[in-house]
């Protein structure tokens, strides 16, 4: 009904049009307050920004610092060998597992089989998996807080650290580790009783052998959350262990070892606590990591306290499991002496410990902590750097990306040219010259010293160089690219540590062993002592050294597979003196 009052009577408001009972009341024309529907839309957008924003930022930062490490080219040569039909080996005719990240190797093989260049797949695939891992971590943290409004916190710590940007690419398995850690945690939170969750969690040893620690902790957490029957427990253990156990049987029978060869080289079972603490300090001190740690703890304590009470186990286990797993990862890295790449081996443990606070509820404490960490992240990203940028530090730890930027005179060294490293370039040129000469060649070290002929059954070209990724790139697939450290050379891997070298680089096989192993019988090239070469040649025919040679180079018959598997434990633990005379005395009596 139309009003009969004129506008001159303000005491009678104009009637409003009728609204649908199902729609929210329209706000008055003078109100700036959003309606409930609009607030819900804004809340959803804020949640998306919280978990997707850090993923986009790390993808951008990683792409801006894209590069390829030399160790990543070790993966690439194995991938090329698989695609060429030579099997998962570094050198044709010698069964050696040089890839520490088994699953990463096979993902690159799949990419190569699909027609993707393995180098591009390694760089861009690692970046994509890092971004996905950040997104999954954010989703997992939101789920632990019931979908409440949240602000980023732990993600800001990671985004402020330059090593995180660097290893988002690098071609190594770090991106896969980030994605698996976050994905396994999200599965643990959302579907703790699922056998698929058990299978995902069980992949840790195939991502990296040391991530088996994470698998064990997460499987324990899964059991506590579900408390299955003994049949359910056995089913979960079977789902988690089926693929790793099957691959371990293959590894023992095919390669004759229980672990990838780099784990033998780096003596992953020994302890170097002093070096390990130095490696932790090398990572923590330059970036003042104690500053964000204080803010994170201040935000985490109220969140944990709020989970006490009813159903405390179900509420606390998903939060404590990654913290415990991350602490164990750091403890292991410190125990074995750390690594030679700045920060790299500590990143998985740091991610794990930050997962429960990747985002935190939007409270006063949470908001203040996020602001504090955000300010630190800006300062860290913009100004804080390691003092030996672009170099190898006094403790033997390297700014690995900076070294390869300098060696290649390229801000994005994906394809290595080594135009800024004359010693590497000179070695590569000598390998190329020997390769195209057509004559048998045996090269040792950066001087490119040549001896011919090579021994019977040996490839026409054998080259030993300490930078294995470079060596594998320039030596043809039908040649032998070896290294005196032992990352892809069983003889060097099983030698004793010489001490005084960088972590992971403290084995050096003398030239006499290469001359004895790959040179012509009775020949002693000018770069090898004749008496040492003769002693090495005799030692290679005795005891465990002769058996090691048969296990890795002998024809892979069913009998050889079974003997490899049966002797894998003792073979993995075997070490011999790198001095040929001592080795001959011990092995041959």
RODO-2510 file (C-alpha; in nm, 4 decimals, decimal comma):
residues 589
     n   res          X          Y          Z
     1     x     0,0000     0,0000     0,0000
     2     x     0,1389     0,3383    -0,1061
     3     x     0,2001     0,5991     0,1623
     4     x    -0,0113     0,9195     0,1454
     5     x     0,2432     1,1208     0,3426
     6     x     0,4503     1,3751     0,1601
     7     x     0,8303     1,4039     0,1942
     8     x     0,7650     1,7041     0,4160
     9     x     0,6890     1,4683     0,7033
    10     x     1,0265     1,3089     0,7998
    11     x     0,8754     1,1292     1,0950
    12     x     0,7271     0,8745     0,8555
    13     x     1,0041     0,6791     0,6784
    14     x     0,9596     0,5539     0,3292
    15     x     0,8575     0,1893     0,3089
    16     x     1,1273    -0,0593     0,2006
    17     x     1,0724    -0,3124    -0,0747
    18     x     0,9952    -0,6622     0,0480
    19     x     1,2869    -0,9036     0,0634
    20     x     1,3020    -1,2775     0,0238
    21     x     1,2862    -1,4652     0,3548
    22     x     1,5932    -1,6666     0,2484
    23     x     1,8149    -1,3669     0,1745
    24     x     1,9984    -1,1695     0,4420
    25     x     1,8618    -0,8275     0,5280
    26     x     2,0092    -0,5532     0,3148
    27     x     2,2287    -0,3043     0,4977
    28     x     2,1083     0,0499     0,5246
    29     x     2,2379     0,2908     0,2637
    30     x     2,4432     0,4796     0,5223
    31     x     2,6088     0,1675     0,6781
    32     x     2,9641     0,0520     0,5851
    33     x     2,9378    -0,2751     0,7786
    34     x     2,9398    -0,5820     0,5484
    35     x     2,6650    -0,8366     0,5755
    36     x     2,7187    -1,1940     0,6991
    37     x     2,7503    -1,3308     0,3452
    38     x     3,0152    -1,0773     0,2515
    39     x     3,2064    -1,1450     0,5720
    40     x     3,2070    -1,5170     0,4924
    41     x     3,3481    -1,4459     0,1456
    42     x     3,6223    -1,2301     0,2933
    43     x     3,7035    -1,4993     0,5522
    44     x     3,7347    -1,7633     0,2791
    45     x     3,9610    -1,5362     0,0778
    46     x     4,1767    -1,4729     0,3827
    47     x     4,2157    -1,8477     0,4458
    48     x     4,3151    -1,9050     0,0845
    49     x     4,5708    -1,6258     0,1051
    50     x     4,7165    -1,7714     0,4242
    51     x     4,7948    -2,1118     0,2738
    52     x     4,8416    -2,0216    -0,0927
    53     x     5,0311    -1,6930    -0,0536
    54     x     5,3542    -1,8425     0,0905
    55     x     5,3520    -2,1089    -0,1829
    56     x     5,3393    -1,8413    -0,4518
    57     x     5,6115    -1,6376    -0,2809
    58     x     5,8520    -1,9326    -0,2507
    59     x     5,7856    -2,0239    -0,6146
    60     x     5,8724    -1,6689    -0,7213
    61     x     6,1820    -1,6476    -0,4978
    62     x     6,3038    -1,9906    -0,6079
    63     x     6,2614    -1,9095    -0,9762
    64     x     6,4554    -1,5854    -0,9343
    65     x     6,7487    -1,7894    -0,7944
    66     x     6,7150    -2,0960    -1,0178
    67     x     7,0295    -2,2993    -1,0683
    68     x     7,1586    -2,6557    -1,0959
    69     x     7,4065    -2,8051    -0,8525
    70     x     7,6845    -3,0368    -0,9618
    71     x     7,5372    -3,3163    -0,7468
    72     x     7,2129    -3,2855    -0,9430
    73     x     7,4044    -3,3760    -1,2583
    74     x     7,4888    -3,7051    -1,0853
    75     x     7,1159    -3,7813    -1,0960
    76     x     7,1006    -3,6719    -1,4586
    77     x     7,3685    -3,9179    -1,5759
    78     x     7,1887    -4,2087    -1,4072
    79     x     6,8631    -4,1002    -1,5706
    80     x     7,0357    -4,0908    -1,9088
    81     x     7,1753    -4,4409    -1,8485
    82     x     6,8288    -4,5759    -1,7683
    83     x     6,6802    -4,4148    -2,0785
    84     x     6,9681    -4,5564    -2,2866
    85     x     6,8848    -4,9072    -2,1661
    86     x     7,1891    -4,9538    -1,9403
    87     x     6,9901    -4,9779    -1,6161
    88     x     6,9922    -4,7570    -1,3039
    89     x     7,3713    -4,7189    -1,2943
    90     x     7,6199    -4,4345    -1,3190
    91     x     7,8563    -4,6209    -1,5526
    92     x     7,7539    -4,8945    -1,7911
    93     x     7,8837    -5,2319    -1,6769
    94     x     7,9184    -5,1382    -1,3075
    95     x     7,6129    -5,1625    -1,0796
    96     x     7,6445    -4,8578    -0,8557
    97     x     7,3627    -4,6615    -0,6922
    98     x     7,4899    -4,3051    -0,6935
    99     x     7,1481    -4,1431    -0,6331
   100     x     7,0708    -4,0782    -0,2673
   101     x     6,7084    -3,9840    -0,3401
   102     x     6,5680    -4,3012    -0,4979
   103     x     6,2184    -4,1678    -0,5619
   104     x     6,3551    -3,8449    -0,7109
   105     x     6,5701    -4,0440    -0,9515
   106     x     6,2721    -4,2427    -1,0791
   107     x     6,0526    -3,9343    -1,1093
   108     x     6,3199    -3,7828    -1,3332
   109     x     6,3318    -4,1072    -1,5320
   110     x     5,9543    -4,0836    -1,5797
   111     x     5,9884    -3,7228    -1,6949
   112     x     6,2651    -3,8203    -1,9365
   113     x     6,0580    -4,1093    -2,0736
   114     x     5,7777    -3,8603    -2,1379
   115     x     6,0138    -3,6499    -2,3483
   116     x     6,1043    -3,3862    -2,0877
   117     x     6,4683    -3,2837    -2,0621
   118     x     6,5959    -3,4255    -1,7276
   119     x     6,7772    -3,1018    -1,6402
   120     x     6,4649    -2,8908    -1,6889
   121     x     6,2585    -3,1501    -1,5023
   122     x     6,5015    -3,1416    -1,2090
   123     x     6,5022    -2,7615    -1,1773
   124     x     6,1377    -2,6805    -1,2490
   125     x     6,0033    -3,0000    -1,0931
   126     x     6,1850    -2,9244    -0,7690
   127     x     6,0443    -2,5724    -0,7690
   128     x     5,6897    -2,6961    -0,8298
   129     x     5,7133    -2,9577    -0,5536
   130     x     5,8466    -2,6980    -0,3102
   131     x     5,5500    -2,4692    -0,3794
   132     x     5,3050    -2,7590    -0,3467
   133     x     5,4699    -2,8560    -0,0193
   134     x     5,4214    -2,5052     0,1183
   135     x     5,0536    -2,5141     0,0171
   136     x     4,9999    -2,8552     0,1804
   137     x     5,1735    -2,7387     0,4975
   138     x     4,9420    -2,4376     0,5178
   139     x     4,6345    -2,6557     0,4687
   140     x     4,7515    -2,8949     0,7375
   141     x     4,8048    -2,6162     0,9879
   142     x     4,4600    -2,4705     0,9125
   143     x     4,3038    -2,8120     0,9709
   144     x     4,4683    -2,8435     1,3125
   145     x     4,2973    -2,5190     1,4172
   146     x     3,9559    -2,6169     1,2853
   147     x     3,9490    -2,3705     0,9974
   148     x     3,9631    -2,0643     1,2245
   149     x     4,0961    -1,7350     1,0952
   150     x     4,4747    -1,7579     1,0909
   151     x     4,7907    -1,5679     1,0078
   152     x     5,1173    -1,7076     0,8606
   153     x     5,4019    -1,7635     1,1044
   154     x     5,6275    -2,0629     1,0392
   155     x     5,5996    -2,0051     0,6656
   156     x     5,7438    -1,6558     0,7186
   157     x     6,0500    -1,8076     0,8894
   158     x     6,1188    -2,0246     0,5847
   159     x     6,0494    -1,7466     0,3368
   160     x     6,3058    -1,5227     0,5049
   161     x     6,5924    -1,7722     0,4653
   162     x     6,8019    -1,7561     0,1441
   163     x     6,8908    -2,1297     0,1568
   164     x     6,5195    -2,2082     0,1209
   165     x     6,5076    -2,0062    -0,2029
   166     x     6,8295    -2,1679    -0,3266
   167     x     6,7271    -2,5296    -0,2705
   168     x     6,3784    -2,4778    -0,4053
   169     x     6,5539    -2,5521    -0,7340
   170     x     6,9159    -2,6872    -0,7410
   171     x     6,7994    -3,0068    -0,9142
   172     x     6,8314    -3,2071    -0,5912
   173     x     6,5593    -3,3952    -0,4036
   174     x     6,4909    -3,1101    -0,1573
   175     x     6,1667    -3,0050    -0,3285
   176     x     6,0387    -3,3617    -0,3197
   177     x     6,1299    -3,3868     0,0500
   178     x     5,9372    -3,0646     0,1214
   179     x     5,6298    -3,1921    -0,0628
   180     x     5,6410    -3,5378     0,0963
   181     x     5,6869    -3,4062     0,4510
   182     x     5,3943    -3,1664     0,4211
   183     x     5,1758    -3,4170     0,2357
   184     x     5,2413    -3,6971     0,4855
   185     x     5,1548    -3,4636     0,7738
   186     x     4,8331    -3,3486     0,6057
   187     x     4,7355    -3,7116     0,5463
   188     x     4,8103    -3,7915     0,9110
   189     x     4,5774    -3,5115     1,0211
   190     x     4,2913    -3,5716     0,7799
   191     x     4,2861    -3,9524     0,7393
   192     x     4,4808    -4,1100     1,0257
   193     x     4,3154    -4,4513     0,9864
   194     x     4,3673    -4,4900     0,6131
   195     x     4,6022    -4,7489     0,4666
   196     x     4,6799    -4,4959     0,1920
   197     x     4,8080    -4,2620     0,4628
   198     x     5,0315    -4,5438     0,5885
   199     x     5,1634    -4,5991     0,2361
   200     x     5,2405    -4,2286     0,1893
   201     x     5,4137    -4,2045     0,5265
   202     x     5,6205    -4,5133     0,4483
   203     x     5,7849    -4,3478     0,1461
   204     x     6,0331    -4,1554     0,3624
   205     x     6,3359    -4,3851     0,3108
   206     x     6,2849    -4,3651    -0,0656
   207     x     6,2756    -3,9843    -0,0588
   208     x     6,6019    -3,9833     0,1397
   209     x     6,7347    -4,2625     0,3626
   210     x     6,7539    -4,0328     0,6678
   211     x     6,3855    -3,9406     0,6295
   212     x     6,3093    -4,2918     0,7479
   213     x     6,3212    -4,1282     1,0924
   214     x     6,0197    -3,9182     0,9935
   215     x     5,8348    -4,2254     0,8692
   216     x     5,8876    -4,4035     1,2016
   217     x     5,7633    -4,1078     1,4075
   218     x     5,4628    -4,0430     1,1822
   219     x     5,3656    -4,4127     1,1818
   220     x     5,3814    -4,4111     1,5616
   221     x     5,1613    -4,1019     1,5663
   222     x     4,9174    -4,2697     1,3265
   223     x     4,8898    -4,5674     1,5608
   224     x     4,8250    -4,3428     1,8609
   225     x     4,5508    -4,1571     1,6761
   226     x     4,3739    -4,4694     1,5467
   227     x     4,4626    -4,7344     1,8083
   228     x     4,3886    -5,0121     1,5560
   229     x     4,3588    -5,3798     1,6352
   230     x     4,6606    -5,6024     1,5862
   231     x     4,5305    -5,6914     1,2418
   232     x     4,4900    -5,3239     1,1565
   233     x     4,8401    -5,2582     1,2883
   234     x     4,9865    -5,5305     1,0670
   235     x     4,7925    -5,4014     0,7678
   236     x     4,9225    -5,0482     0,8259
   237     x     5,2796    -5,1706     0,8665
   238     x     5,2461    -5,3730     0,5470
   239     x     5,1120    -5,0749     0,3521
   240     x     5,3918    -4,8518     0,4839
   241     x     5,6747    -5,0973     0,4297
   242     x     5,5761    -5,2763     0,1093
   243     x     5,7442    -5,0472    -0,1430
   244     x     6,0546    -4,9585     0,0649
   245     x     6,1070    -5,3261     0,1544
   246     x     6,0677    -5,4378    -0,2060
   247     x     6,3179    -5,1783    -0,3224
   248     x     6,5589    -5,2767    -0,0473
   249     x     6,5541    -5,6358    -0,1740
   250     x     6,6210    -5,5063    -0,5240
   251     x     6,9017    -5,2828    -0,3961
   252     x     7,0716    -5,5632    -0,2044
   253     x     7,0557    -5,8060    -0,4953
   254     x     7,1275    -5,5661    -0,7810
   255     x     7,3871    -5,3349    -0,6254
   256     x     7,5086    -5,5632    -0,3463
   257     x     7,4661    -5,2901    -0,0819
   258     x     7,2055    -5,1989     0,1782
   259     x     7,2299    -4,8235     0,1187
   260     x     7,3132    -4,5959    -0,1762
   261     x     7,6874    -4,5674    -0,2323
   262     x     7,7101    -4,2010    -0,1132
   263     x     7,5973    -4,3210     0,2313
   264     x     7,8961    -4,5578     0,2348
   265     x     8,1270    -4,2792     0,1195
   266     x     8,0061    -4,0331     0,3801
   267     x     8,0129    -4,2922     0,6608
   268     x     7,6530    -4,2224     0,7613
   269     x     7,6809    -4,4500     1,0673
   270     x     7,9803    -4,2715     1,2242
   271     x     7,9731    -3,9720     1,4603
   272     x     8,1302    -3,6294     1,4106
   273     x     7,9473    -3,4248     1,6725
   274     x     8,1885    -3,1325     1,6718
   275     x     8,1607    -3,0802     1,2969
   276     x     7,7858    -3,1215     1,3173
   277     x     7,7476    -2,8500     1,5795
   278     x     7,9644    -2,6269     1,3638
   279     x     7,7326    -2,6954     1,0701
   280     x     7,4318    -2,5959     1,2819
   281     x     7,6062    -2,2765     1,3915
   282     x     7,6990    -2,1967     1,0314
   283     x     7,3256    -2,2015     0,9521
   284     x     7,1810    -2,0413     1,2652
   285     x     7,4215    -1,7551     1,3416
   286     x     7,4246    -1,5554     1,0152
   287     x     7,0443    -1,5326     1,0064
   288     x     6,9919    -1,4722     1,3801
   289     x     6,7519    -1,7664     1,3956
   290     x     6,7013    -1,7191     1,7672
   291     x     6,4921    -1,4094     1,6895
   292     x     6,2076    -1,5844     1,5025
   293     x     6,2404    -1,8799     1,7416
   294     x     6,1351    -1,6577     2,0329
   295     x     5,8258    -1,5360     1,8469
   296     x     5,7344    -1,8878     1,7358
   297     x     5,7586    -2,0252     2,0897
   298     x     5,5549    -1,7335     2,2237
   299     x     5,2765    -1,8145     1,9769
   300     x     5,3009    -2,1925     2,0131
   301     x     5,2723    -2,2155     2,3917
   302     x     4,9139    -2,0787     2,4123
   303     x     4,8119    -2,2931     2,1153
   304     x     4,9445    -2,6100     2,2788
   305     x     4,7949    -2,5172     2,6148
   306     x     4,4576    -2,4799     2,4485
   307     x     4,4762    -2,8416     2,3306
   308     x     4,5108    -2,9854     2,6803
   309     x     4,2112    -3,1382     2,8523
   310     x     3,9541    -3,3618     2,6875
   311     x     4,0886    -3,5696     2,3948
   312     x     4,4365    -3,4308     2,4624
   313     x     4,6095    -3,7214     2,2877
   314     x     4,4091    -3,6804     1,9677
   315     x     4,4664    -3,3046     1,9740
   316     x     4,8352    -3,3047     2,0673
   317     x     4,9752    -3,5974     1,8642
   318     x     4,9425    -3,4258     1,5217
   319     x     5,1186    -3,1209     1,6664
   320     x     5,3991    -3,2992     1,8506
   321     x     5,4781    -3,5635     1,5864
   322     x     5,6453    -3,3281     1,3343
   323     x     5,8307    -3,1471     1,6133
   324     x     5,9761    -3,4748     1,7416
   325     x     6,0576    -3,5888     1,3868
   326     x     6,2275    -3,2585     1,3049
   327     x     6,4350    -3,2676     1,6240
   328     x     6,5489    -3,6223     1,5408
   329     x     6,6438    -3,5149     1,1874
   330     x     6,8564    -3,2321     1,3247
   331     x     7,0129    -3,4646     1,5813
   332     x     7,1098    -3,7103     1,3080
   333     x     7,2553    -3,4387     1,0834
   334     x     7,4628    -3,3067     1,3745
   335     x     7,5768    -3,6593     1,4651
   336     x     7,7165    -3,7384     1,1182
   337     x     7,8976    -3,4044     1,0944
   338     x     7,6532    -3,2008     0,8870
   339     x     7,7135    -3,1431     0,5183
   340     x     7,9306    -2,9382     0,2871
   341     x     7,6378    -2,7341     0,1476
   342     x     7,5328    -2,4434     0,3665
   343     x     7,1989    -2,5136     0,5366
   344     x     7,0831    -2,7835     0,2972
   345     x     7,0568    -3,0821     0,5327
   346     x     6,8898    -2,8794     0,8096
   347     x     6,5989    -2,7573     0,5955
   348     x     6,3788    -3,0710     0,6229
   349     x     6,4081    -3,0736     1,0025
   350     x     6,3314    -2,7020     1,0214
   351     x     6,0221    -2,7466     0,8048
   352     x     5,9026    -3,0311     1,0276
   353     x     5,9404    -2,8305     1,3485
   354     x     5,7545    -2,5361     1,1921
   355     x     5,4614    -2,7367     1,0521
   356     x     5,2340    -2,6985     1,3583
   357     x     5,2836    -2,3208     1,3477
   358     x     5,3004    -2,2810     0,9707
   359     x     4,9926    -2,0687     1,0331
   360     x     4,8505    -1,9817     1,3770
   361     x     4,5063    -1,8646     1,4946
   362     x     4,4345    -1,4961     1,4585
   363     x     4,4651    -1,3927     1,8214
   364     x     4,6451    -1,0987     1,9715
   365     x     4,9494    -1,3144     2,0519
   366     x     4,9417    -1,4805     1,7082
   367     x     4,9155    -1,1487     1,5260
   368     x     5,2011    -0,9921     1,7249
   369     x     5,4208    -1,2981     1,6646
   370     x     5,3448    -1,2849     1,2913
   371     x     5,4394    -0,9167     1,2788
   372     x     5,7649    -0,9846     1,4647
   373     x     5,8631    -1,2768     1,2428
   374     x     5,7585    -1,0819     0,9339
   375     x     5,9907    -0,7945     1,0229
   376     x     6,2764    -1,0381     1,0864
   377     x     6,2040    -1,2111     0,7525
   378     x     6,2303    -0,8796     0,5659
   379     x     6,5631    -0,7994     0,7318
   380     x     6,6933    -1,1540     0,6803
   381     x     6,5901    -1,1705     0,3151
   382     x     6,7269    -0,8274     0,2387
   383     x     7,0489    -0,7995     0,4363
   384     x     7,1582    -1,1061     0,6347
   385     x     7,4036    -1,3290     0,4487
   386     x     7,6782    -1,5811     0,5248
   387     x     8,0226    -1,4164     0,5461
   388     x     8,1766    -1,6369     0,2750
   389     x     7,9156    -1,5735     0,0062
   390     x     8,0078    -1,7289    -0,3272
   391     x     8,2988    -1,9191    -0,1718
   392     x     8,3860    -2,2216     0,0407
   393     x     8,4072    -2,1191     0,4052
   394     x     8,6941    -2,1955     0,6435
   395     x     8,5110    -2,5003     0,7801
   396     x     8,4701    -2,6484     0,4328
   397     x     8,1030    -2,5529     0,4084
   398     x     8,0128    -2,3884     0,0795
   399     x     7,7692    -2,1306    -0,0424
   400     x     7,6966    -2,3880    -0,3109
   401     x     7,4787    -2,1751    -0,5351
   402     x     7,7187    -1,8815    -0,5073
   403     x     8,0117    -2,1046    -0,6040
   404     x     7,8379    -2,2160    -0,9233
   405     x     7,7250    -1,8646    -1,0083
   406     x     8,0904    -1,7625    -0,9884
   407     x     8,2255    -2,0697    -1,1692
   408     x     7,9847    -2,0221    -1,4586
   409     x     7,9759    -1,6400    -1,4622
   410     x     7,5976    -1,6771    -1,4820
   411     x     7,3301    -1,5607    -1,2337
   412     x     7,1234    -1,8694    -1,3242
   413     x     7,3749    -2,1533    -1,3754
   414     x     7,1443    -2,4299    -1,4927
   415     x     7,3624    -2,5451    -1,7844
   416     x     7,7195    -2,5444    -1,6581
   417     x     7,9778    -2,3911    -1,8880
   418     x     8,2486    -2,3284    -1,6236
   419     x     8,3689    -2,0217    -1,8114
   420     x     8,4637    -1,8738    -1,4751
   421     x     8,6507    -2,1840    -1,3555
   422     x     8,9540    -2,2406    -1,5826
   423     x     9,0675    -2,5562    -1,3992
   424     x     8,7321    -2,7293    -1,4570
   425     x     8,7147    -2,6057    -1,8144
   426     x     9,0676    -2,7297    -1,8878
   427     x     8,9802    -3,0749    -1,7544
   428     x     8,6624    -3,0883    -1,9652
   429     x     8,8562    -2,9931    -2,2782
   430     x     9,1105    -3,2695    -2,2206
   431     x     8,8316    -3,5233    -2,1763
   432     x     8,6700    -3,4038    -2,4987
   433     x     9,0034    -3,4235    -2,6818
   434     x     9,0651    -3,7789    -2,5593
   435     x     8,7067    -3,8733    -2,6385
   436     x     8,7237    -3,7637    -2,9996
   437     x     9,0739    -3,8944    -3,0627
   438     x     8,9424    -4,2495    -3,0714
   439     x     9,2407    -4,3851    -2,8748
   440     x     9,1887    -4,5650    -2,5393
   441     x     9,2379    -4,3194    -2,2551
   442     x     9,2803    -4,3279    -1,8793
   443     x     9,2644    -3,9808    -1,7205
   444     x     9,3313    -3,8958    -1,3602
   445     x     9,2698    -3,5598    -1,1939
   446     x     9,2405    -3,2082    -1,3214
   447     x     9,5765    -3,2231    -1,4962
   448     x     9,4198    -3,4645    -1,7441
   449     x     9,7144    -3,7026    -1,7374
   450     x     9,6659    -3,9824    -1,9896
   451     x     9,7848    -4,3408    -1,9987
   452     x     9,7042    -4,6009    -2,2635
   453     x     9,6195    -4,8762    -2,3253
   454     x     9,3442    -4,9439    -2,0743
   455     x     9,2972    -5,2808    -1,9135
   456     x     9,1001    -5,5689    -2,0679
   457     x     8,7257    -5,5336    -2,0234
   458     x     8,7557    -5,1688    -1,9211
   459     x     8,5763    -4,8969    -2,1214
   460     x     8,7784    -4,7242    -2,3891
   461     x     8,7640    -4,4063    -2,1814
   462     x     8,7994    -4,3897    -1,8038
   463     x     8,8304    -4,0533    -1,6288
   464     x     8,8554    -3,9834    -1,2562
   465     x     8,7758    -3,6342    -1,1284
   466     x     8,6635    -3,5014    -0,7933
   467     x     8,3713    -3,2992    -0,9406
   468     x     8,1557    -3,5969    -1,0323
   469     x     7,8594    -3,4189    -1,1918
   470     x     8,0915    -3,2409    -1,4349
   471     x     8,2747    -3,5659    -1,5026
   472     x     7,9518    -3,7489    -1,5744
   473     x     7,8471    -3,4762    -1,8152
   474     x     8,1616    -3,4843    -2,0310
   475     x     8,2402    -3,8568    -2,0262
   476     x     8,0209    -4,0536    -2,2723
   477     x     7,7682    -4,3049    -2,1400
   478     x     7,9788    -4,5973    -2,2620
   479     x     8,2831    -4,4606    -2,0777
   480     x     8,3555    -4,4680    -1,7044
   481     x     8,3230    -4,1438    -1,5074
   482     x     8,4804    -4,2111    -1,1670
   483     x     8,5690    -4,0005    -0,8628
   484     x     8,8368    -4,0460    -0,5964
   485     x     8,5787    -3,9674    -0,3244
   486     x     8,3602    -4,2672    -0,4022
   487     x     8,0159    -4,1243    -0,4745
   488     x     8,0035    -4,3454    -0,7845
   489     x     8,3199    -4,5560    -0,7501
   490     x     8,2867    -4,8540    -0,5113
   491     x     8,6622    -4,8897    -0,4696
   492     x     8,6952    -4,5347    -0,3356
   493     x     8,3737    -4,5557    -0,1321
   494     x     8,4994    -4,8554     0,0657
   495     x     8,8392    -4,7037     0,1419
   496     x     8,9075    -4,5572     0,4848
   497     x     8,8700    -4,1896     0,5642
   498     x     9,1915    -3,9944     0,5342
   499     x     9,0835    -3,7125     0,7658
   500     x     9,1225    -3,3392     0,7280
   501     x     8,8893    -3,3085     0,4303
   502     x     8,5487    -3,1487     0,3981
   503     x     8,2509    -3,3409     0,5290
   504     x     8,1507    -3,5860     0,2585
   505     x     8,4823    -3,5289     0,0804
   506     x     8,7238    -3,6875     0,3262
   507     x     8,8085    -3,9935     0,1197
   508     x     9,0788    -3,9794    -0,1467
   509     x     9,1716    -4,2884    -0,3447
   510     x     9,5379    -4,2630    -0,4589
   511     x     9,6139    -4,2738    -0,8298
   512     x     9,7821    -4,6149    -0,7984
   513     x     9,4438    -4,7789    -0,7399
   514     x     9,3002    -4,6357    -1,0618
   515     x     9,6045    -4,7509    -1,2575
   516     x     9,5739    -5,1003    -1,1094
   517     x     9,1967    -5,1221    -1,1505
   518     x     9,1539    -4,9753    -1,4982
   519     x     9,4991    -4,9673    -1,6570
   520     x     9,6735    -5,2323    -1,8661
   521     x     9,8198    -5,5260    -1,6678
   522     x    10,1727    -5,4544    -1,5509
   523     x    10,1640    -5,0959    -1,6793
   524     x    10,2452    -4,8079    -1,4444
   525     x    10,1583    -4,4673    -1,5898
   526     x    10,3806    -4,1762    -1,5040
   527     x    10,1349    -4,0369    -1,2519
   528     x    10,1287    -4,3571    -1,0406
   529     x    10,4090    -4,5112    -0,8325
   530     x    10,4960    -4,8515    -0,9907
   531     x    10,5391    -5,0314    -0,6561
   532     x    10,2120    -4,8899    -0,5252
   533     x    10,0292    -4,9868    -0,8454
   534     x    10,1677    -5,3421    -0,8265
   535     x    10,0559    -5,3768    -0,4628
   536     x     9,7118    -5,2414    -0,5484
   537     x     9,6815    -5,4830    -0,8413
   538     x     9,7532    -5,7791    -0,6103
   539     x     9,5122    -5,6502    -0,3431
   540     x     9,2310    -5,6282    -0,5964
   541     x     9,2580    -6,0041    -0,6498
   542     x     9,2254    -6,0882    -0,2792
   543     x     8,9419    -6,1368    -0,0322
   544     x     8,6702    -5,8771     0,0056
   545     x     8,8045    -5,6518    -0,2711
   546     x     8,7794    -5,9312    -0,5262
   547     x     8,4296    -6,0109    -0,4042
   548     x     8,3283    -5,6423    -0,4240
   549     x     8,4426    -5,6349    -0,7847
   550     x     8,2365    -5,9450    -0,8661
   551     x     7,9296    -5,8059    -0,6887
   552     x     7,9299    -5,4820    -0,8884
   553     x     8,0755    -5,5888    -1,2247
   554     x     7,9975    -5,9582    -1,2572
   555     x     7,7141    -6,0813    -1,4789
   556     x     7,3836    -6,0462    -1,2937
   557     x     7,2652    -6,4053    -1,2900
   558     x     7,0028    -6,5300    -1,0408
   559     x     7,2861    -6,6828    -0,8384
   560     x     7,4789    -6,3556    -0,8359
   561     x     7,1643    -6,1691    -0,7247
   562     x     7,1186    -6,4086    -0,4312
   563     x     7,4871    -6,3902    -0,3342
   564     x     7,4742    -6,0108    -0,3516
   565     x     7,1688    -6,0022    -0,1275
   566     x     7,3127    -6,2503     0,1214
   567     x     7,6418    -6,0631     0,1502
   568     x     7,5014    -5,7088     0,1404
   569     x     7,5407    -5,6457     0,5148
   570     x     7,9069    -5,7403     0,5319
   571     x     7,9843    -5,5786     0,1980
   572     x     7,8284    -5,2482     0,3055
   573     x     8,0375    -5,2462     0,6247
   574     x     8,3651    -5,3465     0,4537
   575     x     8,6524    -5,0922     0,4544
   576     x     9,0162    -5,1221     0,3508
   577     x     9,3264    -4,9002     0,3874
   578     x     9,3733    -4,6667     0,0942
   579     x     9,7494    -4,7298     0,1114
   580     x     9,7984    -5,0136    -0,1420
   581     x    10,0847    -5,1785     0,0493
   582     x     9,8828    -5,1949     0,3721
   583     x     9,5758    -5,3135     0,1834
   584     x     9,7702    -5,5917     0,0148
   585     x     9,9145    -5,7021     0,3490
   586     x     9,5731    -5,7114     0,5190
   587     x     9,3739    -5,8641     0,2337
   588     x     9,6251    -6,1063     0,0878
   589     x     9,8233    -6,1985     0,3980
***
